[in-house]
Amino acid sequence: MTNYLNLNTLTKGEPYTIYRKAIWIYIFLLIFEGALRKWFLPFLATPLLVVRDPIAIWLTIIGIQKGWIRNGYARTIMITASISFILTLVLGHHNLFVALFGWRIYFFHFPMIFVMGKVLTRTDLLKIGRFILWISLPMTILIFIQFHSPQTAWVNMGIGGEGTASFGGALGYMRPPGTFSFTSGYVSFQAIVGCYLLYYLLMNNTLPKEFQFSKITLTILAICYLLSIPTSISRTHFFQTGVFLIFLFIAAMRKNNLKNKFLKFVVITIIAGIILYLSGLGGTSLEAFTARFEGANKVEGGVEGVIGNRYVGGLFGSLINFTIPIFGYGIGLGTNAGAQIMGGNMYSFGFNGEVEWSRIIGECGMLLGLIIIIVRVLFSIEIWKKTYNLLVKKYDLLPWMLSAGMMLTVPQGQWSIPTNLGFCILFGGLTLASINCKKTSKRQ
């Protein structure tokens, strides 16, 4: 059995305590920022949109001062975004506030990944995982209530206390957002839940006692996660869960001592799914999810259409869009906030702001936009390779499972949406930290 020698190995880096506390505040605000904007401080909905920015700015400045952000990927994106910022004011939309809103994504948030990778320890990663998994329990109850409540109910209140935060679903039911501003935030949250949950389901007994869950708790966590898939009425949630399971399967096939655990996990999951189905719990949400899945697939041409339109089409559609100026329309214009300031929406300016690569090229132009896209892709591939090497050589499953979510978010996640941006940065930072504070000892 693989284990850690002691907690001293886990808690190296105490001088960075203040920075780790700032990251904890960032995570807390990321999860509950939407609740503040909808329920508790609706009159501050607009300024709360950037409530995490001061933390990102401070940590990035600290990282620059201490030499933690010397990475070529970070420097390239920061320089490229700054050039785009200047060109925006000279040749683009000329709006300083919109340009700053877009520039901050690359200059302050993306570098946070490297600060997190420097200061977080394995103890922090496990504590963060436990915190997120515990939060997933009341979050599941909340989305269940939102799903079955009318759109006029308080739990479904929209940003600023107006309208509804839910998106269209199926059979008269809406996609619940949980504590987040929109359902995309909840789906991103469930991505981290899924990666950590699968890790704990296989490795729980190998962790120090203070980081373990009881079997009953793990079972409840797994049931809540299974229920969240149909209740969310989100195909993205379903597909990303499939990706996580593929990563887990690859890990199990690479390590003999994981195969038995994986097979046991599969059997238990199937049995739990059958019990949930026969019990009728979540039956209504399953019907709504199935209806949305079938209806959306018909519109988008099935799984192939979804992949083609959302991923491959997002890049190549921009490459053949010759109406986009060489330096783009201006950084920040493809964000929802930026577009509204300029009197339009994410579709008003000659490109699709909801498709990430299309947004980047539309804002920054072909040359600078491609540089940003390539950096994001190459950085993700490099980190993913390192997690695979740790899996094979060190039997370390945590970096590998975190990289599953990282590969879904960092290369092409929607950075124009503040909540999605936060989860992309969190995934990147956690994965990089898991590599930098990898296990240093094994006991058979």
Legacy VTK file of the C-alpha trace (Angstrom):
# vtk DataFile Version 3.0
C-alpha trace
ASCII
DATASET POLYDATA
POINTS 444 float
0.000 0.000 0.000
1.284 3.448 -0.916
1.375 5.981 1.868
3.153 9.088 3.108
5.936 8.825 5.698
4.610 11.610 7.893
2.862 14.965 7.871
6.160 16.869 7.867
6.530 15.878 4.218
3.023 17.172 3.600
3.392 20.542 5.312
6.670 21.884 3.935
6.504 25.546 2.959
5.036 27.179 6.082
6.559 30.603 5.198
3.925 30.785 2.451
1.012 30.562 4.896
-0.329 34.045 4.134
-0.425 33.326 0.393
-2.162 29.998 0.933
-4.798 31.759 3.052
-5.375 34.192 0.178
-5.911 31.229 -2.150
-8.436 29.802 0.310
-10.325 33.113 0.236
-10.212 32.988 -3.575
-11.751 29.491 -3.520
-14.406 30.485 -0.974
-15.412 33.537 -3.035
-15.399 31.450 -6.209
-17.978 29.064 -4.742
-20.158 31.624 -2.950
-19.727 34.760 -5.085
-22.935 33.911 -6.981
-24.888 33.531 -3.743
-23.806 37.029 -2.712
-24.794 38.467 -6.091
-28.197 36.723 -6.106
-29.417 36.483 -2.525
-27.470 38.404 0.071
-25.935 41.474 -1.609
-27.896 41.835 -4.865
-27.347 45.606 -4.874
-23.601 44.893 -5.241
-24.043 42.365 -8.057
-21.931 44.308 -10.558
-18.864 45.079 -8.393
-18.937 41.526 -6.966
-18.308 40.291 -10.508
-14.624 41.084 -9.935
-14.505 40.417 -6.178
-11.656 37.905 -6.634
-9.553 40.244 -8.758
-7.770 41.972 -5.829
-6.520 38.568 -4.657
-5.336 37.633 -8.149
-3.620 41.011 -8.584
-1.885 40.834 -5.210
-0.692 37.230 -5.647
0.548 37.930 -9.165
2.483 40.993 -8.004
3.989 38.896 -5.177
4.827 36.195 -7.704
6.598 38.687 -9.946
8.535 40.192 -7.034
9.667 36.803 -5.768
10.498 35.410 -9.200
7.800 32.724 -9.163
6.402 33.761 -12.549
9.478 33.322 -14.702
7.738 30.573 -16.643
7.807 31.147 -20.395
4.108 30.386 -20.778
3.097 33.007 -18.226
5.450 35.639 -19.624
4.310 35.026 -23.199
0.622 35.408 -22.351
1.241 38.485 -20.195
3.287 40.191 -22.919
0.891 39.184 -25.704
-2.143 40.436 -23.774
-0.358 43.718 -23.009
0.417 44.267 -26.702
-3.229 43.535 -27.515
-4.296 45.968 -24.782
-2.250 48.797 -26.337
-3.452 47.978 -29.864
-7.035 47.929 -28.590
-6.757 51.499 -27.360
-5.059 52.640 -30.574
-6.796 50.594 -33.292
-9.611 48.661 -31.596
-12.709 49.651 -29.679
-10.786 52.360 -27.692
-12.708 51.718 -24.447
-10.248 51.667 -21.526
-12.537 49.860 -19.067
-13.464 47.093 -21.518
-9.791 46.668 -22.462
-8.757 46.448 -18.802
-11.490 43.889 -18.137
-10.112 41.654 -20.899
-6.429 42.297 -20.150
-6.728 41.362 -16.469
-7.664 37.786 -17.449
-4.231 37.121 -18.910
-2.035 39.444 -16.867
-3.312 38.678 -13.349
-5.442 35.533 -13.323
-3.432 33.158 -15.539
-0.147 33.818 -13.639
-1.961 32.802 -10.443
-1.592 29.208 -11.630
2.165 29.440 -11.067
1.803 31.108 -7.677
-0.526 28.305 -6.576
1.913 25.768 -7.947
4.663 27.328 -5.829
2.981 27.829 -2.449
0.427 24.994 -2.129
1.525 21.776 -0.405
0.069 18.278 -0.584
-1.691 19.022 2.700
-3.369 22.016 1.071
-4.468 19.913 -1.891
-6.059 17.315 0.366
-7.710 19.952 2.554
-9.090 21.700 -0.510
-10.363 18.385 -1.829
-12.090 17.540 1.435
-13.621 21.021 1.640
-15.003 20.844 -1.901
-16.380 17.325 -1.376
-18.102 18.361 1.873
-19.583 21.420 0.137
-20.913 19.147 -2.630
-23.374 17.561 -0.173
-25.466 20.685 0.604
-24.904 21.829 -2.989
-26.688 18.706 -4.234
-29.589 19.372 -1.886
-29.728 22.956 -3.146
-29.882 22.058 -6.851
-32.500 19.407 -6.062
-34.646 22.113 -4.421
-33.979 24.521 -7.294
-34.926 21.872 -9.839
-38.297 21.178 -8.218
-39.084 24.806 -7.294
-40.839 27.331 -9.561
-38.641 29.888 -11.268
-40.179 32.598 -9.095
-38.884 30.919 -5.916
-36.173 32.653 -3.881
-33.683 29.826 -4.545
-33.968 30.487 -8.298
-33.543 34.250 -8.047
-31.319 35.812 -10.690
-28.338 38.163 -10.442
-29.187 41.393 -8.683
-32.343 39.856 -7.251
-34.102 39.989 -10.613
-35.416 37.265 -12.911
-34.014 33.757 -12.642
-30.498 32.308 -12.601
-31.627 29.035 -14.194
-31.177 28.215 -17.870
-33.547 26.359 -20.175
-33.672 22.615 -19.644
-36.409 20.220 -20.761
-39.977 19.138 -19.955
-40.603 22.463 -18.244
-37.659 22.109 -15.859
-34.684 24.478 -15.806
-30.986 23.815 -15.275
-30.223 24.725 -11.628
-27.180 26.925 -10.878
-26.573 26.031 -7.218
-24.846 28.902 -5.415
-23.442 30.187 -8.706
-24.605 32.973 -10.971
-25.339 30.560 -13.808
-25.448 26.806 -14.342
-22.010 26.823 -16.030
-20.481 27.670 -12.647
-22.154 24.676 -11.022
-20.949 22.365 -13.787
-17.383 23.671 -13.327
-17.679 23.080 -9.587
-18.830 19.510 -10.213
-15.771 18.961 -12.384
-13.505 19.463 -9.357
-15.869 17.378 -7.232
-15.675 14.549 -9.767
-11.872 14.519 -9.979
-11.403 14.542 -6.209
-14.214 12.039 -5.605
-12.750 9.439 -7.964
-9.338 9.938 -6.364
-10.758 9.426 -2.869
-12.854 6.424 -3.871
-9.684 4.590 -4.860
-7.032 6.078 -2.572
-8.915 6.972 0.614
-7.373 4.190 2.714
-3.828 5.150 1.691
-4.091 8.688 3.068
-3.242 9.856 6.599
-6.176 9.314 8.959
-7.014 12.993 9.274
-7.586 13.220 5.521
-9.711 10.109 5.122
-13.478 9.898 4.733
-15.558 7.183 6.355
-17.027 4.584 4.005
-20.522 5.870 4.701
-19.512 9.431 3.843
-17.833 8.325 0.627
-20.950 6.383 -0.334
-23.160 9.429 0.280
-20.763 11.621 -1.712
-20.892 9.181 -4.627
-24.699 9.005 -4.537
-24.952 12.804 -4.501
-22.631 13.040 -7.469
-24.657 10.484 -9.422
-27.866 12.365 -8.617
-26.320 15.663 -9.671
-25.840 14.509 -13.278
-29.517 14.221 -14.292
-30.618 16.984 -11.892
-28.216 19.431 -13.528
-29.784 18.653 -16.950
-26.303 19.372 -18.277
-24.694 17.403 -21.070
-21.361 19.000 -20.214
-21.600 17.522 -16.703
-22.333 14.114 -18.220
-19.522 14.274 -20.785
-16.903 15.540 -18.335
-17.771 12.702 -15.959
-17.105 10.309 -18.829
-13.687 11.912 -19.361
-12.835 11.523 -15.671
-13.796 7.844 -15.804
-11.579 7.354 -18.863
-8.641 8.903 -16.977
-9.367 6.624 -14.037
-9.534 3.589 -16.349
-6.165 4.495 -17.909
-4.647 4.770 -14.434
-6.081 1.405 -13.416
-4.702 -0.279 -16.523
-1.257 1.156 -15.866
-1.037 -0.087 -12.280
-1.928 -3.634 -11.255
-2.741 -2.671 -7.660
-5.313 -0.196 -8.977
-7.108 -2.711 -11.186
-8.897 -4.516 -8.371
-9.936 -1.226 -6.769
-11.199 0.012 -10.109
-13.227 -3.134 -10.784
-14.723 -2.919 -7.296
-15.556 0.721 -7.938
-17.279 -0.127 -11.237
-19.392 -2.882 -9.656
-20.441 -0.662 -6.736
-21.261 2.228 -9.079
-23.455 0.048 -11.276
-25.284 -1.364 -8.272
-25.776 2.115 -6.794
-27.097 3.387 -10.129
-29.587 0.526 -10.379
-30.764 1.092 -6.801
-31.227 4.820 -7.430
-33.157 4.120 -10.621
-35.437 1.506 -9.060
-36.032 3.663 -5.979
-37.452 6.412 -8.153
-35.183 8.995 -6.515
-34.223 11.448 -9.192
-36.610 9.852 -11.673
-38.112 13.158 -12.755
-34.719 14.754 -13.256
-33.581 11.704 -15.231
-36.546 12.092 -17.580
-35.812 15.790 -18.049
-32.110 15.081 -18.605
-32.864 12.368 -21.172
-35.294 14.640 -23.017
-32.772 17.483 -23.151
-29.994 15.144 -24.230
-32.025 13.725 -27.107
-33.420 17.102 -28.163
-30.080 18.914 -28.104
-28.318 16.101 -29.939
-30.876 16.289 -32.748
-30.291 20.024 -33.091
-26.470 19.806 -32.939
-26.049 16.549 -34.806
-25.239 14.198 -31.945
-21.951 13.828 -30.120
-19.974 14.445 -33.310
-21.795 17.718 -33.839
-21.178 18.842 -30.269
-17.452 18.129 -30.512
-17.210 19.625 -33.986
-19.143 22.798 -33.202
-17.855 23.512 -29.700
-14.231 22.516 -30.057
-12.783 21.997 -33.530
-15.258 24.393 -35.131
-14.432 27.098 -32.628
-10.865 27.332 -33.898
-11.265 26.686 -37.589
-14.385 28.810 -37.783
-12.261 31.726 -36.574
-9.386 30.928 -38.924
-11.618 31.316 -41.965
-13.367 34.423 -40.623
-11.529 36.926 -42.817
-13.709 39.812 -41.644
-11.813 39.981 -38.338
-9.165 42.761 -38.368
-5.545 41.625 -38.188
-5.289 42.788 -34.570
-8.888 41.961 -33.684
-11.730 44.174 -32.551
-10.164 44.755 -29.155
-9.420 42.796 -26.007
-12.366 42.433 -23.620
-15.016 42.926 -26.305
-15.971 39.231 -26.346
-16.750 39.106 -22.625
-20.368 39.530 -21.592
-19.575 42.557 -19.431
-17.410 44.162 -22.117
-19.997 43.606 -24.831
-22.735 45.140 -22.680
-20.626 48.219 -21.977
-20.146 48.605 -25.734
-23.911 48.372 -26.281
-24.158 44.824 -27.633
-23.808 41.192 -26.645
-21.317 38.366 -27.173
-22.552 37.868 -30.752
-22.694 41.504 -31.866
-19.180 42.149 -33.096
-18.394 39.686 -35.867
-17.432 36.646 -33.777
-18.966 34.221 -31.284
-17.932 35.278 -27.784
-19.291 32.065 -26.239
-16.785 29.905 -28.164
-13.477 30.524 -26.412
-11.041 30.300 -29.313
-13.373 32.340 -31.498
-13.517 34.988 -28.762
-9.738 35.155 -28.422
-9.124 35.560 -32.159
-12.029 37.982 -32.473
-10.617 40.149 -29.695
-6.885 39.899 -30.357
-6.701 39.071 -34.051
-5.177 36.100 -35.822
-1.525 36.553 -34.807
-1.854 37.499 -31.135
-4.913 35.292 -30.682
-3.134 32.204 -31.977
-0.205 32.882 -29.657
-2.539 32.881 -26.633
-4.328 29.722 -27.804
-1.071 27.867 -28.522
0.366 28.832 -25.124
-2.722 27.521 -23.340
-2.646 24.255 -25.289
1.114 23.642 -24.949
1.090 24.477 -21.242
-1.753 22.012 -20.662
-0.063 19.241 -22.639
3.226 19.718 -20.774
1.508 19.534 -17.373
-0.553 16.535 -18.484
2.613 14.665 -19.543
4.184 15.312 -16.142
1.125 13.967 -14.329
1.250 10.832 -16.460
4.914 10.291 -15.634
4.099 10.641 -11.923
1.305 8.120 -12.304
3.583 5.571 -13.965
6.774 6.153 -11.970
5.517 7.260 -8.546
2.063 5.672 -8.415
0.664 9.157 -7.730
-2.986 9.298 -8.784
-3.875 12.804 -7.539
-2.001 14.837 -10.213
-3.363 12.530 -12.909
-6.998 12.946 -11.846
-6.655 16.703 -11.428
-5.150 16.882 -14.907
-8.370 15.405 -16.290
-10.234 18.546 -15.269
-7.311 20.757 -16.199
-7.319 19.419 -19.772
-11.014 20.259 -20.083
-10.697 23.819 -18.799
-7.289 25.443 -19.300
-6.884 24.885 -23.092
-10.383 25.979 -24.091
-12.394 26.894 -21.002
-14.482 30.061 -21.175
-12.207 32.624 -19.563
-14.625 35.383 -20.554
-16.972 34.247 -17.750
-15.476 35.202 -14.340
-16.698 32.043 -12.564
-15.488 29.714 -15.323
-12.180 31.606 -15.371
-11.822 31.031 -11.635
-12.303 27.281 -11.967
-9.906 27.096 -14.923
-7.227 28.848 -12.880
-8.008 26.671 -9.859
-7.680 23.477 -11.885
-4.396 24.655 -13.394
-2.993 25.737 -10.033
-4.023 22.571 -8.199
-2.594 20.350 -10.922
0.694 22.245 -11.045
0.941 22.188 -7.245
0.314 18.429 -7.192
3.306 17.997 -9.488
5.570 20.309 -7.519
4.715 18.693 -4.149
4.618 15.130 -5.408
4.907 12.203 -3.037
8.511 11.613 -2.023
8.172 8.230 -0.380
6.364 4.946 -0.800
5.792 2.041 1.507
4.839 -1.349 0.150
LINES 1 445
444 0 1 2 3 4 5 6 7 8 9 10 11 12 13 14 15 16 17 18 19 20 21 22 23 24 25 26 27 28 29 30 31 32 33 34 35 36 37 38 39 40 41 42 43 44 45 46 47 48 49 50 51 52 53 54 55 56 57 58 59 60 61 62 63 64 65 66 67 68 69 70 71 72 73 74 75 76 77 78 79 80 81 82 83 84 85 86 87 88 89 90 91 92 93 94 95 96 97 98 99 100 101 102 103 104 105 106 107 108 109 110 111 112 113 114 115 116 117 118 119 120 121 122 123 124 125 126 127 128 129 130 131 132 133 134 135 136 137 138 139 140 141 142 143 144 145 146 147 148 149 150 151 152 153 154 155 156 157 158 159 160 161 162 163 164 165 166 167 168 169 170 171 172 173 174 175 176 177 178 179 180 181 182 183 184 185 186 187 188 189 190 191 192 193 194 195 196 197 198 199 200 201 202 203 204 205 206 207 208 209 210 211 212 213 214 215 216 217 218 219 220 221 222 223 224 225 226 227 228 229 230 231 232 233 234 235 236 237 238 239 240 241 242 243 244 245 246 247 248 249 250 251 252 253 254 255 256 257 258 259 260 261 262 263 264 265 266 267 268 269 270 271 272 273 274 275 276 277 278 279 280 281 282 283 284 285 286 287 288 289 290 291 292 293 294 295 296 297 298 299 300 301 302 303 304 305 306 307 308 309 310 311 312 313 314 315 316 317 318 319 320 321 322 323 324 325 326 327 328 329 330 331 332 333 334 335 336 337 338 339 340 341 342 343 344 345 346 347 348 349 350 351 352 353 354 355 356 357 358 359 360 361 362 363 364 365 366 367 368 369 370 371 372 373 374 375 376 377 378 379 380 381 382 383 384 385 386 387 388 389 390 391 392 393 394 395 396 397 398 399 400 401 402 403 404 405 406 407 408 409 410 411 412 413 414 415 416 417 418 419 420 421 422 423 424 425 426 427 428 429 430 431 432 433 434 435 436 437 438 439 440 441 442 443
